[in-house]
């Protein structure tokens, strides 16, 4: 079973943690240098405020509306979403942080749990402990993985068709003596979510030497302009690639982290020595 935990209107929700008086009111958060709207509360969306609206146009387009406006505070957002992640890490057997506000969870061994109750309890715990509302979606293995692939394809401006999904399965599933012995039953083989994700992003063959497995025992997160690699030894080589396959940074782990300063927003592949790779979003 797989699932996704998504912080609702993340930046706005972070601001509301310290401004509960703004619950139920229109709130927007602006980009760097207060250029344009990058996050909106549901109330702001209902007013018709679009993502990307220049700040100076808000007063022109909504002259009679009260809108709370915040400059972006990435240190705050990183801190609060890391607290959310720490709770997820306690409740889920394993997880993958896809962006600052999205985490995919792998619920191996929990098939006999009441997963609806598990999700509701996780939602309540995060809201009570951090103050952040989250949405949680759970689905059987294949559906959950396909949802991950669909979202990744959107990052490359592509919409997956049924034929695309079949093609991903054929290129990323693992086979062994059991699946080969009964191809009529197992089809393409055993689903490998991460290999499929690399294939969707064109990174499976686009980057020579990029591992198609994630490193065991290493937890990654992006925080305050740093890639935190918990469990990685200092001195371990790190190579970052963009989605075009170009190397954008070579570094080594120092004090459990690597600087991401100067990198543009986007999705990057990270090769951690010979231990494996992962994906991060800035």
C-alpha positions as CSV (number, residue, x, y, z in Angstrom):
1,X,0.0,0.0,0.0
2,X,1.2,3.5,-0.9
3,X,0.0,6.9,0.0
4,X,0.7,10.6,-0.3
5,X,0.7,13.2,2.5
6,X,0.3,16.7,1.2
7,X,0.4,19.9,3.4
8,X,-2.7,21.9,2.4
9,X,-1.9,25.3,0.9
10,X,1.5,24.8,2.5
11,X,2.9,28.3,2.8
12,X,-0.4,29.8,3.8
13,X,-0.9,27.1,6.5
14,X,2.5,27.8,7.9
15,X,1.7,31.5,8.3
16,X,-1.6,30.6,10.0
17,X,0.1,28.5,12.6
18,X,1.3,31.8,14.2
19,X,-1.8,33.8,13.0
20,X,-4.8,31.6,13.9
21,X,-6.9,34.8,13.5
22,X,-6.5,34.3,9.7
23,X,-8.5,31.1,9.6
24,X,-11.4,31.5,7.2
25,X,-9.9,34.6,5.6
26,X,-8.2,35.3,2.3
27,X,-4.4,34.9,2.6
28,X,-1.7,34.9,0.0
29,X,2.1,34.4,0.2
30,X,4.4,36.2,-2.3
31,X,7.5,35.0,-4.1
32,X,11.0,36.2,-3.5
33,X,11.2,40.0,-3.5
34,X,7.4,40.1,-3.3
35,X,7.0,39.7,-7.0
36,X,3.9,37.6,-7.4
37,X,1.5,35.2,-5.6
38,X,2.9,31.7,-5.0
39,X,0.4,30.4,-2.4
40,X,-3.3,31.0,-1.7
41,X,-5.7,30.0,0.9
42,X,-9.0,28.4,-0.2
43,X,-10.7,31.7,0.5
44,X,-8.2,33.6,-1.7
45,X,-8.8,31.0,-4.5
46,X,-12.6,31.5,-4.1
47,X,-12.1,35.2,-4.7
48,X,-10.5,34.4,-8.0
49,X,-6.9,35.2,-7.2
50,X,-4.7,33.2,-9.5
51,X,-1.2,31.8,-8.8
52,X,1.4,34.0,-10.4
53,X,-0.7,37.2,-10.0
54,X,1.7,40.2,-9.6
55,X,1.5,41.7,-6.2
56,X,0.8,45.2,-7.5
57,X,-2.3,43.9,-9.3
58,X,-4.0,42.6,-6.2
59,X,-5.2,46.0,-5.1
60,X,-6.3,46.8,-8.7
61,X,-8.2,43.6,-9.2
62,X,-9.7,43.2,-5.7
63,X,-10.1,46.8,-4.4
64,X,-12.9,46.0,-2.0
65,X,-11.5,42.7,-0.6
66,X,-9.5,42.2,2.6
67,X,-6.5,40.1,1.7
68,X,-3.7,39.2,4.1
69,X,-0.4,39.3,2.3
70,X,2.8,37.7,3.5
71,X,6.4,37.8,2.2
72,X,7.7,34.3,1.8
73,X,9.6,32.9,4.8
74,X,11.3,29.8,3.7
75,X,13.1,29.2,7.0
76,X,9.7,29.0,8.7
77,X,8.3,26.7,6.0
78,X,11.3,24.4,6.1
79,X,11.1,24.2,9.9
80,X,7.3,23.4,10.1
81,X,7.4,20.9,7.2
82,X,10.3,19.1,8.8
83,X,8.3,18.7,11.9
84,X,5.5,17.2,9.8
85,X,8.1,14.9,8.2
86,X,9.4,13.8,11.6
87,X,5.8,12.7,12.6
88,X,5.4,10.8,9.3
89,X,8.7,9.1,9.9
90,X,7.4,7.8,13.3
91,X,4.2,6.5,11.8
92,X,5.1,5.1,8.4
93,X,7.5,2.2,7.8
94,X,9.2,4.2,5.0
95,X,8.7,7.4,3.1
96,X,10.0,9.6,0.3
97,X,10.0,13.4,0.5
98,X,9.1,14.6,-3.0
99,X,8.9,18.3,-2.2
100,X,8.7,20.7,0.7
101,X,5.0,19.9,1.2
102,X,4.6,16.4,-0.3
103,X,5.7,13.0,1.0
104,X,5.0,9.6,-0.4
105,X,4.7,6.8,2.2
106,X,5.3,3.1,1.7
107,X,3.1,1.1,4.1
108,X,4.8,-2.2,3.8
109,X,3.6,-4.8,6.3
110,X,0.5,-2.7,7.2
111,X,-1.9,-4.4,4.8
112,X,-4.0,-5.8,7.8
113,X,-4.2,-2.4,9.5
114,X,-7.3,-0.2,9.4
115,X,-5.6,2.2,7.0
116,X,-8.4,4.7,7.0
117,X,-8.1,5.0,10.8
118,X,-4.3,5.2,10.5
119,X,-4.7,8.1,8.0
120,X,-7.2,9.9,10.2
121,X,-5.0,9.5,13.3
122,X,-2.0,10.8,11.4
123,X,-4.0,13.8,10.2
124,X,-5.1,14.6,13.7
125,X,-1.6,14.1,15.2
126,X,0.0,16.5,12.7
127,X,-2.7,19.1,13.2
128,X,-2.4,18.9,17.0
129,X,1.4,18.8,17.2
130,X,2.4,21.2,14.4
131,X,-0.8,23.1,13.6
132,X,-0.6,22.1,9.9
133,X,-3.6,20.7,8.0
134,X,-2.7,17.8,5.6
135,X,-4.5,15.7,3.0
136,X,-3.7,12.0,3.0
137,X,-4.5,9.7,0.1
138,X,-4.0,5.9,0.3
139,X,-4.3,3.4,-2.5
140,X,-3.3,-0.2,-3.4
141,X,0.3,-0.6,-4.6
142,X,-0.1,-0.1,-8.3
143,X,-2.5,2.8,-8.0
144,X,-0.3,4.6,-5.5
145,X,2.8,4.2,-7.7
146,X,1.0,5.4,-10.8
147,X,-0.1,8.5,-9.0
148,X,3.5,9.2,-8.2
149,X,4.5,8.8,-11.8
150,X,1.6,11.0,-13.0
151,X,2.8,13.8,-10.7
152,X,6.4,13.4,-11.8
153,X,5.4,13.5,-15.5
154,X,3.6,16.8,-14.8
155,X,6.9,18.2,-13.7
156,X,8.1,17.7,-17.3
157,X,5.0,19.1,-18.8
158,X,3.6,15.7,-19.8
159,X,0.3,14.0,-19.3
160,X,0.6,10.2,-19.1
161,X,-1.8,8.1,-21.2
162,X,-2.7,4.4,-20.5
163,X,-0.1,3.4,-23.1
164,X,2.5,5.5,-21.4
165,X,1.9,3.8,-18.0
166,X,2.1,0.3,-19.7
167,X,5.4,1.4,-21.2
168,X,6.7,2.5,-17.8
169,X,5.8,-0.9,-16.3
170,X,7.6,-2.7,-19.1
171,X,10.8,-0.7,-18.7
172,X,11.0,-0.5,-14.9
173,X,9.6,-3.7,-13.4
174,X,12.0,-6.2,-11.8
175,X,12.1,-9.8,-12.8
176,X,13.4,-12.8,-11.0
177,X,13.1,-16.6,-11.1
178,X,9.5,-16.5,-9.9
179,X,8.2,-13.9,-12.4
180,X,10.1,-15.4,-15.3
181,X,8.6,-18.8,-14.5
182,X,5.0,-17.5,-14.7
183,X,5.0,-14.5,-17.1
184,X,1.2,-15.0,-17.7
185,X,0.6,-14.3,-14.0
186,X,3.2,-11.6,-13.2
187,X,3.2,-9.8,-16.5
188,X,6.1,-7.3,-16.7
189,X,7.4,-8.4,-13.2
190,X,7.5,-6.8,-9.8
191,X,6.8,-3.1,-9.7
192,X,9.8,-0.9,-8.9
193,X,8.4,2.6,-8.0
194,X,11.8,4.4,-8.0
195,X,13.0,2.9,-11.3
196,X,9.7,3.9,-12.9
197,X,10.1,7.4,-11.5
198,X,13.5,7.7,-13.1
199,X,12.2,6.4,-16.4
200,X,9.3,9.0,-16.4
201,X,11.8,11.8,-15.8
202,X,14.2,10.4,-18.5
203,X,16.9,9.9,-15.9
204,X,17.3,6.1,-16.1
205,X,19.5,6.3,-19.2
206,X,20.0,10.0,-19.4
207,X,22.5,10.1,-16.6
208,X,25.4,7.6,-17.0
209,X,26.2,5.9,-13.7
210,X,23.1,7.1,-11.8
211,X,22.0,4.3,-9.5
212,X,18.4,3.1,-9.9
213,X,18.1,2.2,-6.2
214,X,17.8,4.5,-3.2
215,X,20.5,4.2,-0.6
216,X,19.5,2.1,2.4
217,X,19.5,3.7,5.8
218,X,19.8,7.2,4.5
219,X,17.1,9.8,5.0
220,X,17.1,13.0,2.8
221,X,15.4,16.3,3.3
222,X,15.9,19.8,2.0
223,X,16.1,22.5,4.7
224,X,17.4,26.1,4.8
225,X,19.3,25.8,1.5
226,X,20.9,22.5,2.6
227,X,20.4,18.9,1.5
228,X,20.4,17.0,4.8
229,X,21.5,13.3,4.4
230,X,21.0,11.7,7.7
231,X,23.0,8.5,8.1
232,X,25.5,9.5,5.4
233,X,29.2,9.6,6.4
234,X,31.1,12.8,6.1
235,X,33.3,12.8,3.0
236,X,30.8,10.8,0.9
237,X,30.8,12.1,-2.6
238,X,27.6,13.8,-3.9
239,X,26.7,14.6,-7.4
240,X,23.6,16.6,-8.4
241,X,22.0,16.5,-11.8
242,X,19.2,18.5,-13.4
243,X,16.4,16.9,-15.4
244,X,18.5,17.4,-18.6
245,X,21.1,15.1,-17.1
246,X,23.7,17.8,-16.7
247,X,25.9,17.9,-13.6
248,X,25.0,21.0,-11.6
249,X,27.1,20.4,-8.5
250,X,29.8,18.1,-7.1
251,X,30.4,18.1,-3.4
252,X,31.0,15.9,-0.4
253,X,28.9,15.4,2.7
254,X,30.0,17.7,5.5
255,X,28.4,17.6,8.9
256,X,25.6,15.5,7.4
257,X,24.7,18.0,4.7
258,X,25.5,19.5,1.3
259,X,24.9,23.1,0.3
260,X,22.3,23.8,-2.4
261,X,23.0,27.5,-2.6
262,X,22.7,29.0,-6.0
263,X,20.6,26.2,-7.5
264,X,17.3,27.1,-9.2
265,X,14.0,25.7,-8.2
266,X,13.2,22.4,-9.8
267,X,13.7,18.6,-9.5
268,X,17.2,17.2,-9.2
269,X,18.7,13.7,-9.1
270,X,21.3,13.1,-6.3
271,X,23.9,10.4,-6.5
272,X,25.3,9.6,-3.1
273,X,28.7,7.9,-3.7
274,X,28.1,4.3,-4.6
275,X,25.3,3.9,-2.1
276,X,22.4,4.9,-4.4
277,X,20.5,7.9,-5.6
278,X,17.4,9.9,-4.8
279,X,15.3,12.8,-6.1
280,X,14.8,16.2,-4.5
281,X,12.7,19.2,-5.3
282,X,13.8,22.7,-4.5
